[in-house]
Every structure is written in structure tokens, then in C-alpha cells.
Amino acid sequence: MKELKEYFSGRGQVKGYVFNQLQKNEHGYLYEVKGDGKPHYEVFKRKENTMYDCISYPTNKAFGI
């Protein structure tokens, strides 16, 4: 199973943001996100995408308001 990258630049809706993985375990991930303004943090559960044999980063709608 392909894991998420530790560091990557956003595309599409998150273009202009840089994502840096700070922590991960078998349950979830913590990313620092830098872009316009102060950095913020995204914490989310690990979701396995069996169709593509990889872990999927959630879309912006998965985070709520």
C-alpha cells in the first residue's frame, strides 16, 4: 500500500499551499499546511483506497467548516 508523501505542494483547490507531514501512526496523520497567512494544521484518520492501493488525503469537504 502506497503511503502519503511526507512533503508536497498542493494542486487544484489547494494550489499555493505546502503540506508537511509532522506525525503519522496506524490510525491517522498530522500535517502542517503553509500558504497565505499563518500555518494551520490538518488532522485526519487513515483511509485506505483499495481501488488504487494507496492511502488517500481527504478532500476539503471532509474537514467541515
PyMOL Python script that loads the backbone (N, CA, C, O; Angstrom):
from pymol import cmd

cmd.read_pdbstr("""\
ATOM      1  N   MET A   1       0.847  -1.176   0.000  1.00  0.00           N
ATOM      2  CA  MET A   1       0.000   0.000   0.000  1.00  0.00           C
ATOM      3  C   MET A   1       0.896   1.244   0.000  1.00  0.00           C
ATOM      4  O   MET A   1       1.794   1.371   0.832  1.00  0.00           O
ATOM      5  N   LYS A   2       0.644   2.148  -0.930  1.00  0.00           N
ATOM      6  CA  LYS A   2       1.435   3.366  -1.055  1.00  0.00           C
ATOM      7  C   LYS A   2       1.000   4.373   0.010  1.00  0.00           C
ATOM      8  O   LYS A   2      -0.184   4.694   0.117  1.00  0.00           O
ATOM      9  N   GLU A   3       1.955   4.867   0.794  1.00  0.00           N
ATOM     10  CA  GLU A   3       1.688   5.839   1.857  1.00  0.00           C
ATOM     11  C   GLU A   3       1.611   7.256   1.298  1.00  0.00           C
ATOM     12  O   GLU A   3       2.002   7.503   0.157  1.00  0.00           O
ATOM     13  N   LEU A   4       1.107   8.180   2.103  1.00  0.00           N
ATOM     14  CA  LEU A   4       1.090   9.593   1.732  1.00  0.00           C
ATOM     15  C   LEU A   4       2.509  10.151   1.755  1.00  0.00           C
ATOM     16  O   LEU A   4       3.356   9.690   2.521  1.00  0.00           O
ATOM     17  N   LYS A   5       2.757  11.140   0.913  1.00  0.00           N
ATOM     18  CA  LYS A   5       4.072  11.791   0.878  1.00  0.00           C
ATOM     19  C   LYS A   5       4.267  12.600   2.153  1.00  0.00           C
ATOM     20  O   LYS A   5       3.307  13.106   2.735  1.00  0.00           O
ATOM     21  N   GLU A   6       5.521  12.715   2.578  1.00  0.00           N
ATOM     22  CA  GLU A   6       5.835  13.500   3.769  1.00  0.00           C
ATOM     23  C   GLU A   6       5.795  14.991   3.480  1.00  0.00           C
ATOM     24  O   GLU A   6       5.511  15.784   4.378  1.00  0.00           O
ATOM     25  N   TYR A   7       6.076  15.390   2.236  1.00  0.00           N
ATOM     26  CA  TYR A   7       6.114  16.795   1.861  1.00  0.00           C
ATOM     27  C   TYR A   7       5.618  16.911   0.424  1.00  0.00           C
ATOM     28  O   TYR A   7       6.080  16.189  -0.460  1.00  0.00           O
ATOM     29  N   PHE A   8       4.666  17.830   0.193  1.00  0.00           N
ATOM     30  CA  PHE A   8       4.197  18.036  -1.179  1.00  0.00           C
ATOM     31  C   PHE A   8       3.535  19.394  -1.318  1.00  0.00           C
ATOM     32  O   PHE A   8       3.117  19.999  -0.331  1.00  0.00           O
ATOM     33  N   SER A   9       3.443  19.870  -2.562  1.00  0.00           N
ATOM     34  CA  SER A   9       2.758  21.121  -2.888  1.00  0.00           C
ATOM     35  C   SER A   9       1.352  20.794  -3.354  1.00  0.00           C
ATOM     36  O   SER A   9       1.132  19.810  -4.059  1.00  0.00           O
ATOM     37  N   GLY A  10       0.401  21.631  -2.952  1.00  0.00           N
ATOM     38  CA  GLY A  10      -0.989  21.394  -3.300  1.00  0.00           C
ATOM     39  C   GLY A  10      -1.280  21.640  -4.769  1.00  0.00           C
ATOM     40  O   GLY A  10      -0.591  22.406  -5.443  1.00  0.00           O
ATOM     41  N   ARG A  11      -2.332  20.959  -5.252  1.00  0.00           N
ATOM     42  CA  ARG A  11      -2.818  21.135  -6.619  1.00  0.00           C
ATOM     43  C   ARG A  11      -4.318  21.376  -6.552  1.00  0.00           C
ATOM     44  O   ARG A  11      -4.955  21.080  -5.542  1.00  0.00           O
ATOM     45  N   GLY A  12      -4.871  21.905  -7.612  1.00  0.00           N
ATOM     46  CA  GLY A  12      -6.319  22.123  -7.669  1.00  0.00           C
ATOM     47  C   GLY A  12      -6.773  23.145  -6.642  1.00  0.00           C
ATOM     48  O   GLY A  12      -6.273  24.269  -6.625  1.00  0.00           O
ATOM     49  N   GLN A  13      -7.718  22.767  -5.783  1.00  0.00           N
ATOM     50  CA  GLN A  13      -8.285  23.686  -4.791  1.00  0.00           C
ATOM     51  C   GLN A  13      -7.267  24.151  -3.755  1.00  0.00           C
ATOM     52  O   GLN A  13      -7.457  25.201  -3.141  1.00  0.00           O
ATOM     53  N   VAL A  14      -6.207  23.406  -3.550  1.00  0.00           N
ATOM     54  CA  VAL A  14      -5.203  23.757  -2.540  1.00  0.00           C
ATOM     55  C   VAL A  14      -3.893  24.220  -3.178  1.00  0.00           C
ATOM     56  O   VAL A  14      -2.840  24.165  -2.543  1.00  0.00           O
ATOM     57  N   LYS A  15      -3.954  24.674  -4.423  1.00  0.00           N
ATOM     58  CA  LYS A  15      -2.776  25.182  -5.114  1.00  0.00           C
ATOM     59  C   LYS A  15      -2.228  26.381  -4.343  1.00  0.00           C
ATOM     60  O   LYS A  15      -2.988  27.246  -3.907  1.00  0.00           O
ATOM     61  N   GLY A  16      -0.931  26.427  -4.180  1.00  0.00           N
ATOM     62  CA  GLY A  16      -0.301  27.516  -3.438  1.00  0.00           C
ATOM     63  C   GLY A  16      -0.020  27.160  -1.987  1.00  0.00           C
ATOM     64  O   GLY A  16       0.623  27.933  -1.277  1.00  0.00           O
ATOM     65  N   TYR A  17      -0.487  26.013  -1.539  1.00  0.00           N
ATOM     66  CA  TYR A  17      -0.235  25.545  -0.175  1.00  0.00           C
ATOM     67  C   TYR A  17       0.832  24.453  -0.203  1.00  0.00           C
ATOM     68  O   TYR A  17       0.940  23.688  -1.161  1.00  0.00           O
ATOM     69  N   VAL A  18       1.614  24.401   0.872  1.00  0.00           N
ATOM     70  CA  VAL A  18       2.648  23.382   1.013  1.00  0.00           C
ATOM     71  C   VAL A  18       2.311  22.544   2.235  1.00  0.00           C
ATOM     72  O   VAL A  18       2.027  23.087   3.303  1.00  0.00           O
ATOM     73  N   PHE A  19       2.339  21.230   2.085  1.00  0.00           N
ATOM     74  CA  PHE A  19       1.940  20.289   3.133  1.00  0.00           C
ATOM     75  C   PHE A  19       3.178  19.557   3.645  1.00  0.00           C
ATOM     76  O   PHE A  19       3.969  19.022   2.868  1.00  0.00           O
ATOM     77  N   ASN A  20       3.330  19.544   4.976  1.00  0.00           N
ATOM     78  CA  ASN A  20       4.461  18.883   5.606  1.00  0.00           C
ATOM     79  C   ASN A  20       3.950  17.936   6.689  1.00  0.00           C
ATOM     80  O   ASN A  20       3.326  18.368   7.658  1.00  0.00           O
ATOM     81  N   GLN A  21       4.218  16.646   6.518  1.00  0.00           N
ATOM     82  CA  GLN A  21       3.750  15.642   7.478  1.00  0.00           C
ATOM     83  C   GLN A  21       4.580  15.750   8.763  1.00  0.00           C
ATOM     84  O   GLN A  21       5.805  15.623   8.731  1.00  0.00           O
ATOM     85  N   LEU A  22       3.905  15.983   9.886  1.00  0.00           N
ATOM     86  CA  LEU A  22       4.582  16.088  11.169  1.00  0.00           C
ATOM     87  C   LEU A  22       4.539  14.780  11.945  1.00  0.00           C
ATOM     88  O   LEU A  22       5.481  14.452  12.666  1.00  0.00           O
ATOM     89  N   GLN A  23       3.451  14.035  11.800  1.00  0.00           N
ATOM     90  CA  GLN A  23       3.268  12.808  12.579  1.00  0.00           C
ATOM     91  C   GLN A  23       2.347  11.864  11.826  1.00  0.00           C
ATOM     92  O   GLN A  23       1.457  12.298  11.094  1.00  0.00           O
ATOM     93  N   LYS A  24       2.570  10.560  12.013  1.00  0.00           N
ATOM     94  CA  LYS A  24       1.651   9.563  11.478  1.00  0.00           C
ATOM     95  C   LYS A  24       1.729   8.326  12.354  1.00  0.00           C
ATOM     96  O   LYS A  24       2.746   8.060  12.994  1.00  0.00           O
ATOM     97  N   ASN A  25       0.637   7.575  12.371  1.00  0.00           N
ATOM     98  CA  ASN A  25       0.615   6.268  13.016  1.00  0.00           C
ATOM     99  C   ASN A  25      -0.413   5.414  12.278  1.00  0.00           C
ATOM    100  O   ASN A  25      -0.910   5.818  11.226  1.00  0.00           O
ATOM    101  N   GLU A  26      -0.734   4.255  12.810  1.00  0.00           N
ATOM    102  CA  GLU A  26      -1.656   3.348  12.117  1.00  0.00           C
ATOM    103  C   GLU A  26      -3.091   3.860  12.082  1.00  0.00           C
ATOM    104  O   GLU A  26      -3.930   3.299  11.377  1.00  0.00           O
ATOM    105  N   HIS A  27      -3.385   4.930  12.841  1.00  0.00           N
ATOM    106  CA  HIS A  27      -4.750   5.461  12.903  1.00  0.00           C
ATOM    107  C   HIS A  27      -4.951   6.761  12.119  1.00  0.00           C
ATOM    108  O   HIS A  27      -6.054   7.020  11.638  1.00  0.00           O
ATOM    109  N   GLY A  28      -3.901   7.585  11.982  1.00  0.00           N
ATOM    110  CA  GLY A  28      -4.107   8.870  11.339  1.00  0.00           C
ATOM    111  C   GLY A  28      -2.833   9.635  11.052  1.00  0.00           C
ATOM    112  O   GLY A  28      -1.723   9.127  11.210  1.00  0.00           O
ATOM    113  N   TYR A  29      -3.030  10.902  10.614  1.00  0.00           N
ATOM    114  CA  TYR A  29      -1.937  11.770  10.184  1.00  0.00           C
ATOM    115  C   TYR A  29      -2.115  13.177  10.736  1.00  0.00           C
ATOM    116  O   TYR A  29      -3.226  13.615  11.033  1.00  0.00           O
ATOM    117  N   LEU A  30      -0.979  13.881  10.866  1.00  0.00           N
ATOM    118  CA  LEU A  30      -0.953  15.293  11.232  1.00  0.00           C
ATOM    119  C   LEU A  30      -0.074  16.002  10.216  1.00  0.00           C
ATOM    120  O   LEU A  30       1.099  15.661  10.058  1.00  0.00           O
ATOM    121  N   TYR A  31      -0.641  16.994   9.522  1.00  0.00           N
ATOM    122  CA  TYR A  31       0.088  17.787   8.536  1.00  0.00           C
ATOM    123  C   TYR A  31       0.064  19.250   8.922  1.00  0.00           C
ATOM    124  O   TYR A  31      -0.952  19.763   9.392  1.00  0.00           O
ATOM    125  N   GLU A  32       1.194  19.922   8.721  1.00  0.00           N
ATOM    126  CA  GLU A  32       1.259  21.375   8.812  1.00  0.00           C
ATOM    127  C   GLU A  32       1.063  21.903   7.395  1.00  0.00           C
ATOM    128  O   GLU A  32       1.689  21.418   6.453  1.00  0.00           O
ATOM    129  N   VAL A  33       0.193  22.895   7.251  1.00  0.00           N
ATOM    130  CA  VAL A  33      -0.127  23.448   5.937  1.00  0.00           C
ATOM    131  C   VAL A  33       0.250  24.926   5.931  1.00  0.00           C
ATOM    132  O   VAL A  33      -0.254  25.710   6.736  1.00  0.00           O
ATOM    133  N   LYS A  34       1.141  25.294   5.015  1.00  0.00           N
ATOM    134  CA  LYS A  34       1.566  26.691   4.890  1.00  0.00           C
ATOM    135  C   LYS A  34       1.081  27.237   3.566  1.00  0.00           C
ATOM    136  O   LYS A  34       1.109  26.552   2.544  1.00  0.00           O
ATOM    137  N   GLY A  35       0.638  28.477   3.598  1.00  0.00           N
ATOM    138  CA  GLY A  35       0.138  29.125   2.390  1.00  0.00           C
ATOM    139  C   GLY A  35       0.018  30.602   2.670  1.00  0.00           C
ATOM    140  O   GLY A  35       0.968  31.230   3.138  1.00  0.00           O
ATOM    141  N   ASP A  36      -1.140  31.162   2.386  1.00  0.00           N
ATOM    142  CA  ASP A  36      -1.356  32.578   2.681  1.00  0.00           C
ATOM    143  C   ASP A  36      -1.656  32.742   4.177  1.00  0.00           C
ATOM    144  O   ASP A  36      -2.569  32.109   4.708  1.00  0.00           O
ATOM    145  N   GLY A  37      -0.892  33.580   4.832  1.00  0.00           N
ATOM    146  CA  GLY A  37      -1.122  33.805   6.259  1.00  0.00           C
ATOM    147  C   GLY A  37      -0.382  32.801   7.133  1.00  0.00           C
ATOM    148  O   GLY A  37       0.623  32.220   6.723  1.00  0.00           O
ATOM    149  N   LYS A  38      -0.896  32.609   8.339  1.00  0.00           N
ATOM    150  CA  LYS A  38      -0.266  31.717   9.310  1.00  0.00           C
ATOM    151  C   LYS A  38      -0.476  30.256   8.925  1.00  0.00           C
ATOM    152  O   LYS A  38      -1.477  29.911   8.297  1.00  0.00           O
ATOM    153  N   PRO A  39       0.472  29.400   9.306  1.00  0.00           N
ATOM    154  CA  PRO A  39       0.277  27.967   9.035  1.00  0.00           C
ATOM    155  C   PRO A  39      -0.892  27.415   9.843  1.00  0.00           C
ATOM    156  O   PRO A  39      -1.194  27.909  10.929  1.00  0.00           O
ATOM    157  N   HIS A  40      -1.537  26.404   9.315  1.00  0.00           N
ATOM    158  CA  HIS A  40      -2.577  25.707  10.072  1.00  0.00           C
ATOM    159  C   HIS A  40      -2.288  24.208  10.003  1.00  0.00           C
ATOM    160  O   HIS A  40      -1.384  23.770   9.292  1.00  0.00           O
ATOM    161  N   TYR A  41      -3.059  23.442  10.742  1.00  0.00           N
ATOM    162  CA  TYR A  41      -2.780  22.011  10.879  1.00  0.00           C
ATOM    163  C   TYR A  41      -4.019  21.208  10.506  1.00  0.00           C
ATOM    164  O   TYR A  41      -5.148  21.594  10.810  1.00  0.00           O
ATOM    165  N   GLU A  42      -3.781  20.077   9.839  1.00  0.00           N
ATOM    166  CA  GLU A  42      -4.870  19.178   9.460  1.00  0.00           C
ATOM    167  C   GLU A  42      -4.600  17.810  10.069  1.00  0.00           C
ATOM    168  O   GLU A  42      -3.537  17.222   9.872  1.00  0.00           O
ATOM    169  N   VAL A  43      -5.578  17.319  10.807  1.00  0.00           N
ATOM    170  CA  VAL A  43      -5.508  16.017  11.448  1.00  0.00           C
ATOM    171  C   VAL A  43      -6.636  15.176  10.862  1.00  0.00           C
ATOM    172  O   VAL A  43      -7.780  15.627  10.806  1.00  0.00           O
ATOM    173  N   PHE A  44      -6.324  13.963  10.428  1.00  0.00           N
ATOM    174  CA  PHE A  44      -7.354  13.132   9.822  1.00  0.00           C
ATOM    175  C   PHE A  44      -7.030  11.655   9.988  1.00  0.00           C
ATOM    176  O   PHE A  44      -5.881  11.259  10.181  1.00  0.00           O
ATOM    177  N   LYS A  45      -8.096  10.850   9.904  1.00  0.00           N
ATOM    178  CA  LYS A  45      -7.972   9.398  10.017  1.00  0.00           C
ATOM    179  C   LYS A  45      -7.348   8.821   8.753  1.00  0.00           C
ATOM    180  O   LYS A  45      -7.486   9.373   7.661  1.00  0.00           O
ATOM    181  N   ARG A  46      -6.670   7.715   8.927  1.00  0.00           N
ATOM    182  CA  ARG A  46      -6.078   6.983   7.813  1.00  0.00           C
ATOM    183  C   ARG A  46      -7.199   6.272   7.038  1.00  0.00           C
ATOM    184  O   ARG A  46      -7.968   5.508   7.620  1.00  0.00           O
ATOM    185  N   LYS A  47      -7.286   6.525   5.737  1.00  0.00           N
ATOM    186  CA  LYS A  47      -8.288   5.880   4.887  1.00  0.00           C
ATOM    187  C   LYS A  47      -7.586   5.167   3.745  1.00  0.00           C
ATOM    188  O   LYS A  47      -6.893   5.784   2.936  1.00  0.00           O
ATOM    189  N   GLU A  48      -7.777   3.861   3.695  1.00  0.00           N
ATOM    190  CA  GLU A  48      -7.153   3.065   2.649  1.00  0.00           C
ATOM    191  C   GLU A  48      -8.044   3.035   1.409  1.00  0.00           C
ATOM    192  O   GLU A  48      -9.229   2.709   1.490  1.00  0.00           O
ATOM    193  N   ASN A  49      -7.465   3.376   0.274  1.00  0.00           N
ATOM    194  CA  ASN A  49      -8.162   3.351  -1.006  1.00  0.00           C
ATOM    195  C   ASN A  49      -7.760   2.052  -1.709  1.00  0.00           C
ATOM    196  O   ASN A  49      -6.716   1.988  -2.357  1.00  0.00           O
ATOM    197  N   THR A  50      -8.590   1.026  -1.578  1.00  0.00           N
ATOM    198  CA  THR A  50      -8.252  -0.291  -2.125  1.00  0.00           C
ATOM    199  C   THR A  50      -8.267  -0.307  -3.659  1.00  0.00           C
ATOM    200  O   THR A  50      -7.603  -1.140  -4.276  1.00  0.00           O
ATOM    201  N   MET A  51      -9.013   0.601  -4.266  1.00  0.00           N
ATOM    202  CA  MET A  51      -9.069   0.651  -5.730  1.00  0.00           C
ATOM    203  C   MET A  51      -7.701   1.006  -6.311  1.00  0.00           C
ATOM    204  O   MET A  51      -7.289   0.448  -7.328  1.00  0.00           O
ATOM    205  N   TYR A  52      -6.991   1.948  -5.654  1.00  0.00           N
ATOM    206  CA  TYR A  52      -5.695   2.405  -6.155  1.00  0.00           C
ATOM    207  C   TYR A  52      -4.527   1.911  -5.294  1.00  0.00           C
ATOM    208  O   TYR A  52      -3.376   2.271  -5.543  1.00  0.00           O
ATOM    209  N   ASP A  53      -4.822   1.088  -4.285  1.00  0.00           N
ATOM    210  CA  ASP A  53      -3.803   0.523  -3.393  1.00  0.00           C
ATOM    211  C   ASP A  53      -2.931   1.612  -2.774  1.00  0.00           C
ATOM    212  O   ASP A  53      -1.702   1.557  -2.826  1.00  0.00           O
ATOM    213  N   CYS A  54      -3.610   2.613  -2.181  1.00  0.00           N
ATOM    214  CA  CYS A  54      -2.877   3.722  -1.560  1.00  0.00           C
ATOM    215  C   CYS A  54      -3.706   4.313  -0.418  1.00  0.00           C
ATOM    216  O   CYS A  54      -4.873   3.968  -0.229  1.00  0.00           O
ATOM    217  N   ILE A  55      -3.079   5.202   0.326  1.00  0.00           N
ATOM    218  CA  ILE A  55      -3.767   5.981   1.347  1.00  0.00           C
ATOM    219  C   ILE A  55      -4.205   7.284   0.683  1.00  0.00           C
ATOM    220  O   ILE A  55      -3.423   7.885  -0.054  1.00  0.00           O
ATOM    221  N   SER A  56      -5.430   7.734   0.926  1.00  0.00           N
ATOM    222  CA  SER A  56      -5.945   8.945   0.289  1.00  0.00           C
ATOM    223  C   SER A  56      -5.986  10.108   1.272  1.00  0.00           C
ATOM    224  O   SER A  56      -6.432   9.963   2.410  1.00  0.00           O
ATOM    225  N   TYR A  57      -5.511  11.268   0.810  1.00  0.00           N
ATOM    226  CA  TYR A  57      -5.638  12.506   1.587  1.00  0.00           C
ATOM    227  C   TYR A  57      -7.082  12.976   1.420  1.00  0.00           C
ATOM    228  O   TYR A  57      -7.586  12.991   0.298  1.00  0.00           O
ATOM    229  N   PRO A  58      -7.760  13.360   2.498  1.00  0.00           N
ATOM    230  CA  PRO A  58      -9.162  13.771   2.379  1.00  0.00           C
ATOM    231  C   PRO A  58      -9.331  15.051   1.568  1.00  0.00           C
ATOM    232  O   PRO A  58      -8.423  15.881   1.519  1.00  0.00           O
ATOM    233  N   THR A  59     -10.477  15.211   0.938  1.00  0.00           N
ATOM    234  CA  THR A  59     -10.787  16.441   0.216  1.00  0.00           C
ATOM    235  C   THR A  59     -11.146  17.540   1.210  1.00  0.00           C
ATOM    236  O   THR A  59     -11.324  17.272   2.398  1.00  0.00           O
ATOM    237  N   ASN A  60     -11.252  18.768   0.729  1.00  0.00           N
ATOM    238  CA  ASN A  60     -11.576  19.878   1.633  1.00  0.00           C
ATOM    239  C   ASN A  60     -12.960  19.713   2.273  1.00  0.00           C
ATOM    240  O   ASN A  60     -13.176  20.192   3.387  1.00  0.00           O
ATOM    241  N   LYS A  61     -13.887  19.056   1.602  1.00  0.00           N
ATOM    242  CA  LYS A  61     -15.234  18.851   2.165  1.00  0.00           C
ATOM    243  C   LYS A  61     -15.222  17.912   3.361  1.00  0.00           C
ATOM    244  O   LYS A  61     -16.120  17.982   4.199  1.00  0.00           O
ATOM    245  N   ALA A  62     -14.238  17.044   3.461  1.00  0.00           N
ATOM    246  CA  ALA A  62     -14.139  16.093   4.571  1.00  0.00           C
ATOM    247  C   ALA A  62     -13.793  16.783   5.891  1.00  0.00           C
ATOM    248  O   ALA A  62     -14.031  16.217   6.957  1.00  0.00           O
ATOM    249  N   PHE A  63     -13.236  17.995   5.837  1.00  0.00           N
ATOM    250  CA  PHE A  63     -12.816  18.684   7.054  1.00  0.00           C
ATOM    251  C   PHE A  63     -13.924  19.535   7.673  1.00  0.00           C
ATOM    252  O   PHE A  63     -13.812  19.919   8.838  1.00  0.00           O
ATOM    253  N   GLY A  64     -14.958  19.832   6.952  1.00  0.00           N
ATOM    254  CA  GLY A  64     -16.045  20.658   7.502  1.00  0.00           C
ATOM    255  C   GLY A  64     -15.693  22.130   7.510  1.00  0.00           C
ATOM    256  O   GLY A  64     -14.861  22.588   6.727  1.00  0.00           O
ATOM    257  N   ILE A  65     -16.338  22.868   8.405  1.00  0.00           N
ATOM    258  CA  ILE A  65     -16.139  24.326   8.466  1.00  0.00           C
ATOM    259  C   ILE A  65     -14.920  24.660   9.279  1.00  0.00           C
ATOM    260  O   ILE A  65     -14.590  25.835   9.443  1.00  0.00           O
TER     261      ILE A  65
END
""", "prot")
cmd.dss("prot")
cmd.show_as("cartoon", "prot")
cmd.util.cbc("prot")
cmd.orient("prot")
